[in-house]
Amino acid sequence: MRPRTVLVTLYDGVEALDVTTAQAVRGFLERQARNWTARNPNNWQSALYRALAVDLWYMAGGFREVS
């Protein structure tokens, strides 16, 4: 899967849940990180979700910039 495709998919996931606060976005990303880490803690998806879950810019609406 291409990186841009992954980011657009993330955007769609956040928008579909209608999460509007940074805290809600963080919760979504943390759940995704846990799910991916349970499957394989060393894959790039696990790393991506963990990184985005601590990225203040992304959680505050930066995810809208990649749509």
Short mmCIF file of the C-alpha atoms (twelve columns), coordinates in Angstrom:
data_MODEL
# 
_entry.id   MODEL 
# 
loop_
_atom_site.group_PDB 
_atom_site.id 
_atom_site.type_symbol 
_atom_site.label_atom_id 
_atom_site.label_alt_id 
_atom_site.label_comp_id 
_atom_site.label_asym_id 
_atom_site.label_seq_id 
_atom_site.Cartn_x 
_atom_site.Cartn_y 
_atom_site.Cartn_z 
_atom_site.pdbx_PDB_model_num 
ATOM 1  C CA . MET A 1  0.000   0.000  0.000  1 
ATOM 2  C CA . ARG A 2  1.363   3.402  -0.942 1 
ATOM 3  C CA . PRO A 3  1.982   5.963  1.839  1 
ATOM 4  C CA . ARG A 4  -0.476  8.509  0.437  1 
ATOM 5  C CA . THR A 5  -3.139  5.812  0.187  1 
ATOM 6  C CA . VAL A 6  -2.582  4.941  3.839  1 
ATOM 7  C CA . LEU A 7  -2.891  8.587  4.904  1 
ATOM 8  C CA . VAL A 8  -6.072  9.091  2.898  1 
ATOM 9  C CA . THR A 9  -7.476  5.902  4.418  1 
ATOM 10 C CA . LEU A 10 -6.624  7.273  7.865  1 
ATOM 11 C CA . TYR A 11 -8.395  10.500 7.018  1 
ATOM 12 C CA . ASP A 12 -11.465 8.561  5.916  1 
ATOM 13 C CA . GLY A 13 -11.388 6.566  9.163  1 
ATOM 14 C CA . VAL A 14 -11.207 9.659  11.340 1 
ATOM 15 C CA . GLU A 15 -13.910 11.444 9.366  1 
ATOM 16 C CA . ALA A 16 -16.208 8.402  9.385  1 
ATOM 17 C CA . LEU A 17 -16.073 8.297  13.171 1 
ATOM 18 C CA . ASP A 18 -16.909 12.009 13.273 1 
ATOM 19 C CA . VAL A 19 -14.168 12.643 15.791 1 
ATOM 20 C CA . THR A 20 -13.618 16.352 16.146 1 
ATOM 21 C CA . THR A 21 -11.269 16.775 19.078 1 
ATOM 22 C CA . ALA A 22 -7.572  15.997 19.228 1 
ATOM 23 C CA . GLN A 23 -8.279  13.687 22.152 1 
ATOM 24 C CA . ALA A 24 -10.803 11.686 20.106 1 
ATOM 25 C CA . VAL A 25 -8.367  11.448 17.183 1 
ATOM 26 C CA . ARG A 26 -5.682  10.261 19.601 1 
ATOM 27 C CA . GLY A 27 -8.020  7.571  20.927 1 
ATOM 28 C CA . PHE A 28 -8.743  6.348  17.406 1 
ATOM 29 C CA . LEU A 29 -5.035  6.252  16.535 1 
ATOM 30 C CA . GLU A 30 -4.112  4.499  19.770 1 
ATOM 31 C CA . ARG A 31 -6.742  1.799  19.144 1 
ATOM 32 C CA . GLN A 32 -5.414  1.296  15.636 1 
ATOM 33 C CA . ALA A 33 -1.848  1.134  16.956 1 
ATOM 34 C CA . ARG A 34 -2.833  -1.528 19.489 1 
ATOM 35 C CA . ASN A 35 -4.613  -3.569 16.812 1 
ATOM 36 C CA . TRP A 36 -1.672  -3.442 14.416 1 
ATOM 37 C CA . THR A 37 0.853   -4.092 17.178 1 
ATOM 38 C CA . ALA A 38 -1.081  -7.177 18.285 1 
ATOM 39 C CA . ARG A 39 -0.756  -8.538 14.742 1 
ATOM 40 C CA . ASN A 40 2.889   -7.647 14.284 1 
ATOM 41 C CA . PRO A 41 4.678   -5.162 16.558 1 
ATOM 42 C CA . ASN A 42 7.451   -4.597 14.024 1 
ATOM 43 C CA . ASN A 43 5.447   -3.687 10.937 1 
ATOM 44 C CA . TRP A 44 5.310   -0.214 9.463  1 
ATOM 45 C CA . GLN A 45 1.598   0.185  10.199 1 
ATOM 46 C CA . SER A 46 2.235   -0.253 13.930 1 
ATOM 47 C CA . ALA A 47 4.980   2.353  13.798 1 
ATOM 48 C CA . LEU A 48 2.852   4.775  11.782 1 
ATOM 49 C CA . TYR A 49 -0.132  4.661  14.142 1 
ATOM 50 C CA . ARG A 50 2.092   4.947  17.222 1 
ATOM 51 C CA . ALA A 51 3.868   7.970  15.727 1 
ATOM 52 C CA . LEU A 52 0.656   9.705  14.673 1 
ATOM 53 C CA . ALA A 53 -0.896  9.111  18.105 1 
ATOM 54 C CA . VAL A 54 1.717   11.445 19.614 1 
ATOM 55 C CA . ASP A 55 1.846   13.987 16.777 1 
ATOM 56 C CA . LEU A 56 0.022   17.079 18.039 1 
ATOM 57 C CA . TRP A 57 -0.230  18.673 14.593 1 
ATOM 58 C CA . TYR A 58 -1.820  15.569 13.082 1 
ATOM 59 C CA . MET A 59 -4.321  15.149 15.911 1 
ATOM 60 C CA . ALA A 60 -5.284  18.827 15.873 1 
ATOM 61 C CA . GLY A 61 -6.478  18.564 12.271 1 
ATOM 62 C CA . GLY A 62 -3.351  17.882 10.250 1 
ATOM 63 C CA . PHE A 63 -5.016  14.721 8.989  1 
ATOM 64 C CA . ARG A 64 -7.246  16.986 6.878  1 
ATOM 65 C CA . GLU A 65 -4.201  18.207 4.935  1 
ATOM 66 C CA . VAL A 66 -3.657  14.825 3.272  1 
ATOM 67 C CA . SER A 67 -7.152  14.311 1.907  1 
# 
